[in-house]
Amino acid sequence: SVCCVLSSTLPIMASLSSMKKVWTIRIVGLVILLNAFQLFRLLLQHSSPAQELPPPLEHLSSRNHGRSPWPAVPSFRPWIADPRLPPSSCEGYFGHGFVQAFDVLGGRQEVVRAFRKLQEFREAWRSGRGGSDFVQLGRGHGAGEMRDDRFGFRQEEQSEFGYGVDTNGKELTYLDSGIRPLHLREMKQLRGRITEPLENKRQFPSPPGSFLCLFSETLRTSICSGANVVMHPDRIRMSKGGEPLESVIGRTDEEELPAFEMGAFEIQVPAGGSVKPGVQVFEKGQLDSLVPVNGVTYHTMRMLFENIRTVSPNQELCSKEIVEPTLIVTRFEYANLFHTLTDWYSAYVTARVLDLPQRPNVIFLDGHCQSPMDDGWFGLFGNVTYAKSLTGLVCFHHAIFTPLGYETALFKGLSSGIPCHGCSAAMLETHVDHSKTARLREFGEMFKLSLGVTDVGTNRKDIKILFVRRENYLAHPRHKGRPETRLSNEQELFDSLQSWAQAQSQLFRSLKVSVINGLLAHLQMKEQVQAVDEASIILGAHGAGLAHIVFARPGSVILELLGPTFQRPHYAHISQWMGIEYHSINMRGTVANCAEVLDLLTVILRNIAKQKA
């Protein structure tokens, strides 16, 4: 019976074995087919220029405003370039004074010559001189009209967009005579190549590469903007940047600032165009005209431009493709609030001058470590990253090179002063006054709103005095953690302020006077700015902490304590440019006379009380 069973099951087992082999063969074949398909896709991606877009920029923080529009603020005024603008005007210093455009790739041999002629033309136009080269055609409303027969260009009464006509009756823009001149149609095409939306274009490079610089005669520097720009991080020598401060103690400035090899940045130019691949974009004469040294010993933007060159499109294969407009920023004194403020302001002005409707990305072209100031970058702009954190070839549809913070009016005006006074935007809307500006107020409001500072309003019975104090903290890898003492009896003064405030509250009864202990260095940037926004009086010894006054409200009062070794007009000037009241007390050494401080505060408080009455 056993033999019968075995004989009956053998065919079944054989059948099962045969079926197993068939399924095994099918599975193996399917695996081979899938692997072949994946290999085909991989080869297709690397051989085709229509590659998948990479992930977004590596974030330093998730607190960003990528792709979000600029919010509305009370002091905003349109950023419109006006060729009639006097170089000494407040708008020239603090707003849109970048009214001369140069197509660097489109007129390489004529930039310097045309630049010099333009300077001569503008000087003659402003002074009203005539002559064989300049024919005065008359004046109207202070703007006048001048024809330069060498250019074939006639500048006459401008519209608010700065359009004029040439001697043949063809329209020109205010951006014309920097190179050849450019007609309005040509300039629109040029600007369109740089600023047109590219989100739906998946193939890089598109459109053809271009490089445009907008020059400010007032600040003697340029905002330069390029399409189809390629960055080679491996050709930039500097530390990676973005590390925790504690991990890089002792690192030098030289390690953190960039040094460029030739071709660190390249501009892709179309084949068969007027500009050949493999040539330097700037010649020395062009750089001296468009990006002067301006007394900056280590001018990183000039160094970058000295090493930027053109390249053929088919020579590059992008590892990362960045579609959104991106600001390229180099910071120097990144851990100092005042100097960081100049960097913020330069980047903000750049974005406004180029009329970017949404907050641009920022790439730090430096190797600095993390800083408490980073929160300001995260709040004000889009995605923020370090250049050396990116690998491979990084391709930008729209790269923008911002002037250094040292080239802003905030820095340049500190020693000589700029005769500008802050005012409301509403005042300028009703009366054009070149001696007044609302731009710093606009920036302060934009910064506060971007960080989410609450609009607390002003309590009529609440006066807060913010005492900005110097405190020990580690600022950067070369810092010892103890700032220089400028007010040695700081605690004594604070205690005196506390007692005085209590007495004033009892005296006035209708007013609540309080003193805020301004240990700002250990607060988040939002908390710092919130404290400044709520203050009626800001008091402190001279130092970077007083740069917070840019975020003060109109009607605030500044009281600065100056020592004999720090008789600097920084905050007197900034207060003037903001249009806020400023007072100072000169100390004999580093010890403040508490009675003198309280007497002046009493006078200030009485004036505020009268205004609130």
Buried (B, 14 or more C-beta within 10 A) or exposed (E): EEEEEEEEEEEEEEEEEEEEEEEEEEEEEEEEEEEEEEEEEEEEEEEEBEBEEBEBBEBBEEBBBBBEEBEEBEBBBEBBBBBBBBBBBBBBBBBBBBBBBBBBBBBBEBBBEBBEBBEBBBEBBBEEEEEEBBEBEEEEEEBBBBBBEBBBBBBBBBEEEBBBBBEEEEEBBBBBBBBBBBBBEBBEEBBEBBBEEBEEBBEBBBBBBBBBBBBBBBBBBBBBBBBBBBBBBEBBBBBBBBBEBEEBEEBEBEEBBBBBEEBBBBBBBBEEEEBEBEEBBBBEEBBBBBBBEBEBEBBBBBBBBBBBBBBBBEEBEBBBBBBBBBBBBBBBBBBBBBBBBBBBBBBBBBBBBBEBEBBBBBBBBBBBBBBBBBBBBBBBBBBBBBBBBBEBBBBBBBBBBBBBBBBBBBBBBBEEEBEBBBBBBEEBEEEEBBEBBBBBBBBBBBBBBBBEBEEEEEEEEBBBBBBBBBEEBEBBBEEEEEBEEBBBBBEEBBEBBBEBBEEBBEEBEEBBBBBBEBBBBEBEBBBBBBBBBBBBBBBBBBBBBBBBBBBBBBEBBBBBBBBEEBEEBBBBBBBBBBBBBBBBBEBEEBBBBBEEBBEBBBEBBEEBBEEBE
